[in-house]
Amino acid sequence: MWALVQEPCDENVIRSAPQTAPCAKSRGPWILAATILASSMAFIDGTAVNVALPALQTNLNATAVDVQWVIEAYALLLSALLLVGGSLGDHYGRRRVFLIGIALFAFASAACGLAVNIHQLIAARAVQGLGAALLVPGSLAIISSSFSEDQRGRAIGTWSGFSAITAAIGPVIGGWLIEHVSWRAVFFINIPLALLVIVISLWRVPESSDPDSAGLDWLGAALAALGLGALVYGLIESSRLGFNDRLVLMALIGAVVLLVVFVITETRVRNPMLPLALFRSRIFTGTNLLTFLLYAALGGTLFFLPLNLIQVQHYSAIGAGAALLPFILIISLLSRWSGGLVTSYGPKLPLLVGSLTAASGYLLFMLPTVGGNYWTNFFPPVVVLGLGMAVSVAPLTTTVMGSVSENHAGIASGVNNAVARTASLIAIAVFGIVMLHIFNHALDQRVAQSNLPSSVTRSLQMQRTKLAAIAIPEDQNPTTQQLIRRAIDESFVSAFRAVMAIGAALAVASAATALVFIGGARGPAKLV
């Protein structure tokens, strides 16, 4: 659900890109149309798929670990290859790489919609992530290379505005499609959008590249992808197999080795994907640590919110999709105002207040039980969390840009963007371990207290990795079925509260990071 928030530094990636020959004025609207539609595909996919997770569990007989992989397979390829995707466009042609990304995304979307089992869906989602790693930086690079410096502001405003609208309506559209058509329609909707983008791009988007672009860091990209992949595999599968399992241990050890080799490699290659020299800046290091903590909290917690709303609180798919609308609207409406806070108060205070406000939102998510009204149970935490993120995101991106010299602003923005995505990737895997462990413990306690038949106990034992999607045995009387349902729902709520508590702790850690690393000077020019 991290796609509900525009990634930090997206706008700065555009602003800081080297200026090339601007396009003809008549092509400007078409270029914006193509890039907005492409970004919309990624936004809709990122938000609507989360709402579809309960339907996937029901229709594909998927466990909680399986639906984690549905999200993680996509996020893994996108996070690991995002930086190299931008370099590919600079080297081989931005429109060319952008179109390859669109075509891959559309092909993978069709494969997702046609998947007959959860494993096919996970594989298709990985390909979709590869396509997104090409189209997301490609869309930003095309805007930067197509508009002159004095036109970029209006172009960025138009692109950001439509991105906010897409983020708002994405979950609602997804919910409506799931409820009235099928979960498969969530993926098929990308195909006509992709075809339209391809036609517009071939017709009106000019090709551009950077003749002075550095060589590609293929080794770094491979090590990052393999290292993150092994880490995520070890964490997610530990929920199912346990940390003592040989494959899990090998994956986690391999992840550590690969990521250490990645760091060493990045210090030695000529054109590193991740220039570690940037981290010599104390503020750059601090802002990226803060980004990691804040977006880990957001991605890890909101992954489980649709499961709670649909499976435990019994919201419709549309209702679950609309539940976070206040969150999106608050961030969209307050982002420009919050950006000005750095000029008035310096970066430390907004980042401190925003992080602590977000932490309060996570704590409020711990209050609802099973049942109750949206406006009293979930609306308050959604609003408070939205306010916290709104106050944090714009000052965070401003601080990142001010922490490095102007000629490094582009790569600094890209790194911060990748850090946010990687944070969500890792957090979903870690939070899944906590969720399953506490759910199992709580369910065992409630089953033991209920004196259920041994056949029911065995059935629950076999299905426990489905979390709240556990099927109730049909051969039991209505009273027993209601008792089982209550035990499952209350166990899920117990685990959900623990996840939100971790989210609050991470947000408080973000505030502590701002306190320690970020200076209090006013204005970005004083951050260098």
C-alpha positions, -999 to 999 in steps of 0.1 A, spaced: 0 0 0 31 22 -1 21 33 -36 -6 55 -19 22 80 -13 42 95 -42 77 84 -36 101 109 -21 121 129 -46 101 120 -77 97 157 -86 133 163 -77 144 136 -101 128 156 -129 141 190 -117 177 179 -112 181 161 -146 204 176 -171 186 199 -195 185 188 -231 168 204 -262 132 210 -252 105 195 -274 82 214 -297 54 231 -278 27 212 -297 42 179 -284 42 189 -247 6 179 -239 11 145 -256 43 138 -237 25 146 -205 -4 124 -214 20 95 -221 40 99 -189 9 105 -167 -8 74 -181 23 53 -176 27 65 -140 -11 59 -135 -5 22 -145 20 18 -117 -1 37 -92 -33 18 -99 -14 -15 -99 3 -7 -66 -28 4 -48 -55 -19 -63 -35 -51 -59 -35 -46 -21 -73 -44 -21 -73 -76 -42 -53 -97 -17 -83 -111 2 -99 -121 -31 -66 -138 -41 -66 -158 -9 -102 -170 -15 -100 -177 -52 -65 -191 -55 -64 -208 -20 -34 -187 -11 -18 -184 23 -7 -151 39 29 -160 28 17 -164 -8 0 -130 -9 32 -114 6 50 -128 -24 24 -113 -47 35 -78 -34 72 -86 -28 79 -102 -62 69 -69 -78 86 -47 -52 119 -66 -53 126 -62 -90 114 -25 -89 136 -17 -59 167 -35 -70 167 -23 -106 152 12 -103 185 30 -104 199 9 -133 166 14 -152 172 51 -153 208 46 -165 196 24 -193 174 51 -206 202 77 -205 225 52 -223 202 35 -249 175 61 -254 148 72 -229 118 66 -251 131 32 -262 137 19 -227 104 35 -216 85 16 -243 102 -17 -234 91 -11 -198 55 -4 -209 54 -35 -231 68 -57 -204 44 -43 -178 14 -49 -202 25 -85 -210 30 -93 -173 -4 -77 -165 -20 -100 -190 -1 -130 -175 -13 -119 -140 -49 -118 -151 -47 -152 -167 -28 -169 -139 -45 -202 -128 -26 -205 -95 -8 -183 -71 27 -194 -83 20 -182 -118 7 -149 -104 39 -144 -84 61 -151 -114 41 -127 -135 43 -100 -108 81 -103 -109 81 -96 -146 57 -67 -139 82 -53 -114 110 -55 -141 88 -35 -165 81 -9 -137 118 -5 -131 121 7 -167 89 27 -171 90 46 -137 124 63 -141 117 65 -178 86 86 -174 104 110 -151 134 113 -174 112 120 -205 96 149 -187 129 163 -177 144 160 -212 113 173 -230 106 206 -212 129 236 -208 137 247 -172 110 274 -172 83 250 -184 92 221 -160 74 237 -131 40 236 -149 47 201 -163 57 188 -129 26 203 -113 3 187 -140 20 153 -136 19 155 -98 -17 165 -98 -28 136 -119 -6 112 -99 -25 123 -68 -58 118 -85 -47 83 -96 -35 74 -61 -69 85 -47 -91 66 -72 -69 36 -77 -81 16 -46 -117 26 -53 -115 15 -89 -98 -17 -78 -124 -24 -52 -152 -18 -77 -136 -42 -102 -131 -69 -76 -167 -66 -63 -185 -63 -97 -162 -80 -122 -132 -101 -109 -98 -96 -92 -84 -104 -127 -98 -72 -140 -74 -53 -117 -46 -65 -140 -64 -64 -173 -72 -27 -169 -35 -20 -175 -35 -34 -211 -56 -7 -228 -37 20 -209 -4 5 -220 -15 3 -257 -25 40 -255 8 50 -240 27 30 -267 7 47 -295 12 82 -281 49 76 -274 56 64 -310 37 92 -325 46 122 -304 73 115 -278 108 123 -292 138 101 -285 165 115 -262 196 102 -245 227 114 -227 258 110 -249 280 116 -218 262 90 -197 285 68 -176 287 30 -181 261 7 -166 268 -10 -133 255 -44 -142 275 -62 -115 261 -39 -88 225 -43 -101 229 -81 -101 243 -82 -66 216 -59 -53 188 -79 -68 202 -113 -56 211 -99 -22 177 -84 -16 160 -114 -31 178 -138 -8 170 -116 22 133 -114 14 131 -151 6 147 -160 39 124 -136 59 92 -145 43 97 -183 41 108 -183 78 72 -178 86 63 -210 69 94 -231 74 111 -217 105 145 -201 110 161 -235 115 152 -246 80 183 -252 59 170 -232 29 161 -203 51 195 -202 68 213 -205 35 192 -176 20 198 -153 50 236 -161 51 238 -157 13 219 -123 15 245 -110 40 274 -121 19 259 -107 -14 250 -73 2 285 -70 17 300 -78 -17 277 -52 -32 289 -25 -9 325 -34 -15 319 -35 -53 303 -1 -53 334 14 -37 356 0 -66 336 2 -98 341 31 -121 304 42 -123 286 27 -93 249 23 -93 249 35 -56 277 61 -51 286 55 -15 306 88 -14 272 106 -11 269 91 24 299 112 36 273 139 41 259 135 76 225 150 65 222 128 34 229 97 56 204 109 82 176 117 57 180 84 40 179 66 74 148 86 82 133 77 49 140 40 54 123 40 89 93 61 79 85 42 47 92 8 64 65 17 89 41 28 62 46 -1 38 47 -28 65 16 -17 84 -7 -7 55 0 -41 38 -23 -57 64 -50 -30 66 -71 -43 36 -69 -78 51 -83 -65 83 -110 -43 67 -123 -70 44 -117 -103 62 -122 -92 98 -143 -60 97 -163 -73 67 -160 -42 46 -167 -45 9 -138 -43 -15 -150 -8 -25 -153 2 12 -118 -10 19 -105 8 -11 -121 41 0 -110 38 36 -77 55 29 -91 83 8 -87 108 36 -50 98 39 -44 105 2 -63 137 1 -46 152 31 -11 144 17 -22 158 -17 -37 190 -3 -10 198 23 22 188 4 30 222 -10 23 239 23 45 215 42 73 221 17 74 257 28 79 247 64 116 242 58 120 279 48 101 290 79 113 266 105 142 246 91 140 209 83 144 194 118 111 206 134 88 195 105 105 161 103 103 157 141 66 168 144 56 148 113 72 116 124 57 118 159 23 126 144 26 95 122 35 75 153 3 87 169 -17 75 139 -2 40 142 -11 39 179 -47 49 171 -49 20 147 -44 -3 178 -77 8 194 -103 -8 171 -116 -43 179 -138 -65 158 -168 -46 144 -177 -10 149 -181 21 128 -155 33 103 -158 70 114 -150 62 150 -126 32 145 -105 38 114 -111 74 102 -92 91 131 -60 70 127 -62 75 89 -64 113 93 -37 115 119 -13 93 99 -21 114 68 -12 146 86 20 130 99 31 119 64 20 152 48 42 172 72 71 149 67 74 140 30 79 174 13 105 186 39 122 153 36 127 156 -2 138 192 2 164 182 28 178 154 6 183 179 -22 200 204 0 224 178 15 245 173 -16 261 195 -43 239 205 -72 257 182 -97 249 152 -75 212 162 -70 199 138 -96 215 106 -83 208 117 -47 171 119 -55 172 85 -72 189 69 -42 164 83 -18 136 71 -40 151 36 -41 156 36 -3 119 43 2 109 13 -20 135 -10 -4 122 -1 30 87 -12 22 100 -44 5 119 -54 37 93 -43 61 65 -64 46 87 -95 50 96 -87 86 61 -76 96 48 -108 82 69 -128 106 55 -109 135 19 -111 122 20 -149 118 38 -155 151 14 -135 172 -17 -147 153 -7 -183 159 0 -178 196 -33 -159 201 -53 -185 181 -37 -214 201 -48 -197 234 -84 -191 222 -88 -226 208 -75 -241 240 -100 -221 260 -130 -230 237 -128 -268 240 -134 -272 203 -135 -307 188 -102 -322 178 -112 -323 141 -117 -285 142 -84 -280 160 -66 -300 133 -83 -280 105 -73 -247 121 -37 -260 126 -34 -269 89 -48 -235 77 -32 -211 102 -9 -196 75 -40 -181 58 -46 -158 88 -81 -144 88 -89 -163 55 -91 -196 74 -121 -216 62 -146 -225 89 -155 -262 90 -190 -266 75 -198 -297 95 -201 -277 128 -232 -262 142 -238 -224 138 -228 -217 174 -195 -235 170 -189 -218 137 -195 -184 152 -171 -192 181 -144 -202 156 -149 -171 135 -146 -149 166 -114 -166 177 -98 -161 143 -109 -125 141 -97 -116 176 -64 -134 169 -59 -113 138 -67 -81 156 -41 -90 183 -15 -95 156 -26 -63 138 -21 -43 169 14 -56 174 23 -47 138 9 -11 143 30 -9 175 61 -17 155 51 10 130 47 35 158 82 25 171 97 30 136 81 64 133 95 74 167 129 62 156 124 85 125 119 114 149 150 105 168 170 103 136 158 139 127 169 150 161 203 135 158 212 140 122 193 169 108 203 205 114 179 232 124 190 259 99 163 275 78 162 271 41 177 243 20 208 263 10 221 261 46 220 223 47 251 217 26 
